[in-house]
């Protein structure tokens, strides 16, 4: 690609990931789990007789999850097939403890070269990871970055 061609390509507008589908087999059971895990219920609506849309947002997140019925490809996804969704936290001990106190089963904290993880799953097996990135490795624009 020549410099002239590059100059004619428009810049990308912002594209913000704000909604991730999480496939579940039982909407009410999933709703109860995510409420227990401290996620904020944003939407629970039935636009039609066959459609239900439930949306939750993890505490402090700009990105939400959605599940429900009658939503085409989203509800056709295999329940439990979403793996490794990361919830980035400032302090993994505090985040893990908050989930445990809410009776969410959370794995032990594992330290991978200063990046710490602890996992949990919803009733269908969709898996989540708490992740604490050490402050000395965080860069401007990343979660929990602090000026030095």
RAUR-V577504 format. One record per pair of residues at least 6 apart in sequence whose C-alpha atoms are under 8 Angstrom apart, sorted by the first residue. I is the first residue (numbers start at 1). J is the second residue. Records with the same first field share a line. If there is no record, write none. Layout:
I: J, J
//
This chain:
17: 63
18: 62, 63, 64
19: 63, 64, 65, 66
20: 63, 64, 65, 66
21: 65, 66, 67, 74
22: 65, 66, 67, 74, 79, 80, 82, 126
23: 67, 68, 74, 75, 76, 77, 78, 79, 80, 81, 82, 126
24: 30, 67, 68, 75, 78, 79, 80, 124
25: 79, 124
27: 54, 67, 68, 69
29: 123
30: 122, 123
31: 54
33: 122, 123
34: 56, 122
35: 41
36: 102, 103, 104
37: 99, 102, 104
38: 58, 59, 99, 102
39: 56, 57, 58, 59
40: 56, 57, 58, 59
41: 54, 55, 56, 57
42: 54, 55, 56, 57
43: 53, 54, 55, 56
44: 52, 53, 54, 55
45: 52, 53, 54
46: 52, 53
47: 53
50: 69, 70
51: 68, 69, 70, 71
52: 68, 69, 70, 71
53: 66, 67, 68, 69, 71
54: 66, 67, 68
55: 64, 65, 66, 67
56: 64, 65, 66
57: 63, 64, 65
58: 64
67: 74, 75
68: 75
69: 75
79: 124, 125, 126
80: 122, 124, 125, 126, 127
81: 125, 126
82: 126, 127
83: 126, 127, 128
84: 126, 127, 128, 129
85: 127, 128, 129
86: 128, 129, 130, 131
87: 128, 129, 130, 131
88: 130, 131, 132, 133, 143
89: 95, 130, 131, 132, 133, 143, 144
90: 132, 133, 144
91: 132
92: 109, 116, 117, 118, 130, 131, 132
93: 109
95: 130
96: 106, 118, 130
99: 105, 106
100: 106
104: 120
105: 120, 121
106: 118, 119, 120, 121
107: 118, 119, 120
108: 118, 119
109: 116, 117, 118
110: 116, 117, 118
111: 117
114: 133, 134
115: 131, 132, 133, 134
116: 130, 131, 132, 133
117: 129, 130, 131, 132
118: 129, 130, 131
119: 127, 128, 129, 130
120: 127, 128, 129
121: 127, 128
135: 144, 145, 146
138: 144, 145
139: 145
140: 146
//
